[in-house]
C-alpha cells in the first residue's frame, strides 16, 4: 500500500496530544504535524502577538511546539511543505485555504461553550465562526467525518445543524480511559476544586466573584483548591481569589486530571474538565443542568478512541 501523507493540526496541548494519539495508530503512513494556523488578517494578528490568548499563539502555541520537539515529530508549519491526502484537526473554527480541498476528519476537542447570545448573533449575522468560540464546533460542514465523545454530544451537534451521516461516536482521546487517573501522586484529597474558565478572554461574560463564592459554598468547610485555566489572565485571577477566598490554594500549572480524581466535588463553568469529572463520576456544580450534563458523559472504552478514529481515517485514503 502506498504511504499517504497526513497532516495533523494541533492547538491547545489537549488538542495536540489528541492528534498524536490518533497518529500513533497510523504508522504505515507519512505523518506530519503543525500548530493551529489561519490566513489573512487573523494570521497577521497572530504573528503580531495580538492573539496570544488563543490557540493561534502564546502559551498554547509554545506548548504544542515543545511537544512536537520532545516527541521528535515531523513538523510542517502551516502545512506548506507537502500535498496531503488527509487532514485531521480538533477545530473547524478556522479552515485554512490550503486544506479546504482535502478530506478532513474533525475530532471533538472536549466541552463546547454555551449557546448564548454570542452564539445566536454569530449564526444570525453569519459572522466568522471563531467569534462564537467552541459553540460553533462542527458548523463549518467542511469535513468528511466528525468524531464525537458520546451519543449525547451527537444529538447536541445534530440539533445545531450538523449532518447526522457525518457524525461518528468514536469516543475521544484524553477522555476515554479516565479511571486510570485515580492512581496519582497529587498530595491533596477530599477537597472542593474550582476549575476556572477563560470565558472573559473569549469575549464572553463571567461573574468571577459569584463563581468563587459558589465554590466556597460547595466546600462547606473543606479545603478549597482553584486550578486556573491556562488561557486566562492568571494575575487577575489570583487577585480575585485572594480577595474573596484568602485561604484557598491556587494552582496555575500542573495537570488538572489528578486533581479532579482526588477531589470531593468540582465547581466549573463549561470547561472540558467537566467531561473529566463526568467520566470519573464526581459530583459537579456547573452551569449545565445535571440531567443535561449526564447525557454528555464521554464514552469510556479503555483508551481505544485513537484507534477507532485512525481506522476511520483509513477509509478516506
C-alpha positions in Angstrom: 0.0 0.0 0.0 1.3 3.4 -0.9 2.2 5.6 2.0 -0.2 8.5 2.3 0.7 11.9 3.7 -1.5 13.0 6.7 -1.4 16.4 8.3 -2.4 16.7 12.0 -3.3 20.2 13.2 -2.7 20.8 16.9 -3.8 23.7 19.0 -4.0 23.6 22.8 -1.9 20.9 24.4 -5.1 18.8 24.8 -5.8 19.1 21.1 -2.2 18.4 20.2 -2.0 15.2 22.3 -5.3 14.0 20.8 -3.8 14.3 17.4 -0.7 12.4 18.5 -2.7 9.6 20.0 -4.5 9.1 16.7 -1.3 9.3 14.7 0.2 6.5 16.7 -2.3 4.1 15.1 -1.3 5.1 11.6 2.3 4.1 11.4 2.1 2.9 7.8 1.6 6.5 6.6 3.8 9.6 6.4 2.7 11.7 9.4 3.2 15.5 9.7 2.2 18.0 12.4 1.5 21.7 12.6 0.3 24.1 15.3 -3.0 25.8 14.6 -2.9 28.5 11.9 -5.0 30.9 9.9 -4.9 33.1 6.8 -5.2 36.8 6.1 -5.8 39.3 8.8 -6.1 36.7 11.5 -2.7 35.3 10.6 -1.2 38.8 10.8 -2.8 39.4 14.2 -1.5 36.1 15.5 2.0 36.8 14.2 1.9 40.3 15.8 1.1 38.7 19.2 -2.4 40.1 19.4 -4.0 36.6 19.7 -1.6 35.1 22.3 -4.6 34.3 24.5 -5.9 31.8 21.8 -4.6 28.6 20.3 -3.1 30.7 17.5 -0.2 31.9 19.7 1.1 32.4 23.2 1.3 29.6 25.7 -0.8 27.2 23.6 1.5 27.6 20.6 4.6 27.2 22.7 3.3 24.1 24.5 2.4 22.5 21.2 5.7 23.2 19.5 7.6 22.0 22.6 5.5 18.7 22.4 6.5 18.3 18.8 10.1 18.7 19.6 10.0 16.3 22.6 8.3 13.6 20.6 10.6 14.2 17.6 7.7 14.5 15.2 7.8 15.7 11.6 6.7 19.3 11.6 5.3 21.2 8.6 4.3 24.6 9.9 1.0 25.7 8.1 1.1 22.5 6.0 3.0 24.2 3.2 5.7 21.6 2.6 3.6 18.7 1.3 0.5 17.9 -0.7 -1.7 16.0 1.8 -4.1 13.1 1.3 -5.9 13.7 4.6 -6.1 16.4 7.3 -7.1 15.6 10.9 -7.9 18.5 13.3 -9.7 19.3 16.5 -11.2 22.6 15.5 -13.1 23.8 12.4 -13.5 27.4 13.7 -10.9 28.3 11.0 -10.4 26.2 7.9 -7.2 27.5 6.2 -7.4 27.8 2.4 -4.7 25.2 1.8 -6.7 22.3 3.3 -10.2 23.2 2.0 -9.9 20.8 -0.9 -8.6 18.0 1.2 -10.5 15.3 3.1 -10.8 16.4 6.7 -11.6 14.3 9.8 -12.7 16.6 12.6 -12.3 15.4 16.2 -14.3 16.9 19.1 -11.8 18.6 21.4 -13.9 18.5 24.6 -16.7 20.6 26.0 -18.3 23.3 23.9 -19.2 26.8 25.1 -22.9 27.5 25.7 -25.4 28.7 23.1 -25.7 32.2 24.5 -26.4 35.5 22.8 -22.9 35.4 21.1 -23.7 32.1 19.5 -27.0 33.2 18.2 -25.6 36.5 17.0 -22.8 34.8 15.1 -25.3 32.4 13.4 -27.9 35.1 12.7 -25.4 37.5 11.1 -23.2 34.8 9.6 -20.1 36.2 11.4 -16.8 34.3 11.4 -17.3 31.1 13.4 -14.3 31.7 15.6 -16.2 34.6 17.2 -18.6 32.0 18.7 -15.8 30.0 20.2 -16.4 26.3 20.5 -20.2 26.7 20.5 -19.7 26.8 16.7 -17.9 23.4 16.5 -19.0 21.3 13.6 -20.7 24.1 11.8 -18.2 24.6 9.0 -19.5 21.5 7.3 -16.1 21.2 5.5 -15.2 17.8 6.9 -16.0 14.2 5.8 -16.4 12.9 9.4 -16.9 14.4 12.8 -15.8 12.1 15.7 -17.5 12.9 19.0 -17.4 11.8 22.6 -20.8 10.4 23.2 -24.3 9.8 21.9 -25.4 12.9 23.9 -23.0 15.1 22.0 -24.1 13.5 18.7 -27.6 14.6 19.5 -26.4 18.1 20.5 -24.5 18.6 17.3 -27.3 17.3 15.1 -29.7 19.8 16.8 -27.3 22.6 15.9 -27.4 21.5 12.3 -24.5 19.0 11.8 -25.5 16.4 9.2 -26.2 13.1 11.1 -24.4 11.0 8.4 -21.2 12.9 9.1 -21.0 12.1 12.9 -19.4 9.1 14.4 -19.5 8.3 18.1 -15.9 7.0 18.5 -15.0 8.4 21.9 -12.2 11.0 22.0 -8.6 10.5 23.2 -7.7 12.0 26.6 -11.3 11.5 27.8 -11.8 7.7 27.2 -9.9 5.9 29.9 -10.2 8.2 32.9 -10.3 5.7 35.7 -6.5 5.2 35.4 -6.1 8.7 36.9 -7.2 7.5 40.3 -3.7 6.3 40.8 -1.7 9.5 41.1 0.7 11.5 43.3 -1.3 14.7 43.8 -0.8 15.4 47.5 -4.4 16.6 48.4 -7.6 14.7 48.8 -11.3 15.3 49.7 -11.2 19.0 48.7 -13.5 21.1 46.6 -12.0 22.0 43.2 -12.8 25.2 41.5 -11.8 24.9 37.8 -11.8 28.3 36.3 -12.5 29.2 32.7 -11.2 31.6 30.1 -14.7 32.9 29.1 -13.6 36.5 29.6 -10.6 36.1 27.3 -13.0 34.7 24.7 -15.1 37.9 24.9 -17.9 36.3 27.0 -19.3 37.4 30.3 -18.4 35.7 33.6 -19.2 36.8 37.2 -15.9 35.5 38.8 -16.9 36.8 42.2 -20.1 34.7 42.1 -18.1 31.6 40.9 -15.7 31.9 43.8 -18.5 32.1 46.4 -20.3 29.2 44.7 -17.1 27.2 45.2 -16.8 28.2 48.9 -20.5 27.3 49.5 -20.0 23.9 48.0 -16.9 23.4 50.2 -18.8 23.9 53.5 -15.5 24.0 55.4 -13.5 21.6 53.2 -10.2 22.7 51.7 -10.7 24.7 48.5 -8.3 24.5 45.6 -8.6 26.6 42.5 -6.9 25.4 39.3 -6.5 28.3 36.8 -7.3 27.9 33.1 -4.1 28.1 31.1 -5.5 30.7 28.7 -6.9 33.1 31.3 -5.2 36.2 32.9 -3.5 34.5 35.9 -2.6 37.7 37.7 -6.1 38.9 37.6 -7.5 35.6 38.7 -5.1 35.3 41.6 -6.1 38.8 42.8 -9.7 37.9 42.7 -9.3 34.6 44.6 -7.1 36.1 47.2 -9.6 38.8 47.8 -12.7 36.6 48.2 -11.1 33.3 49.3 -7.8 34.1 51.0 -7.4 30.6 52.5 -7.8 28.7 49.2 -4.9 27.1 47.4 -4.2 28.3 43.8 -2.5 26.2 41.2 -1.5 28.0 38.0 0.2 25.0 36.4 0.0 21.2 36.5 -2.3 18.5 35.2 -5.8 19.1 36.4 -6.9 15.5 35.9 -5.3 14.1 39.1 -6.8 17.0 41.0 -10.3 16.0 39.7 -9.6 12.4 40.6 -8.8 13.3 44.2 -11.4 16.0 44.8 -14.7 15.5 46.7 -16.5 17.6 44.1 -15.8 20.1 41.4 -17.3 23.6 40.5 -16.8 24.8 37.0 -18.5 26.6 34.1 -18.3 25.0 30.7 -14.7 23.9 30.6 -13.7 20.5 29.1 -12.8 19.4 32.6 -16.5 18.9 33.0 -16.1 15.8 30.8 -13.3 14.5 33.0 -15.4 14.8 36.2 -18.3 13.1 34.4 -16.0 10.3 33.3 -14.7 9.9 36.9 -18.3 10.1 38.3 -17.5 13.1 40.5 -20.2 15.4 41.8 -20.3 18.5 39.6 -21.7 22.0 40.1 -21.7 23.8 36.7 -23.9 26.0 34.5 -25.3 22.8 33.0 -28.4 21.2 34.4 -27.3 17.8 36.0 -29.6 15.8 33.7 -28.2 17.5 30.6 -24.6 17.0 31.8 -25.2 13.3 32.4 -26.1 12.8 28.7 -22.7 14.2 27.7 -20.7 11.7 29.7 -17.8 10.6 27.4 -17.6 7.1 26.2 -15.1 5.1 28.3 -13.6 2.4 26.0 -10.3 1.7 27.7 -8.4 4.3 25.7 -9.2 2.9 22.2 -10.7 6.1 20.7 -7.5 7.0 18.9 -7.5 3.5 17.3 -11.2 3.9 16.3 -10.5 7.3 14.7 -7.4 6.1 12.9 -9.5 3.2 11.4 -12.0 5.8 10.2 -9.2 7.9 8.7 -8.1 4.9 6.6 -11.4 4.8 4.8 -10.6 8.2 3.3 -7.3 7.2 1.9 
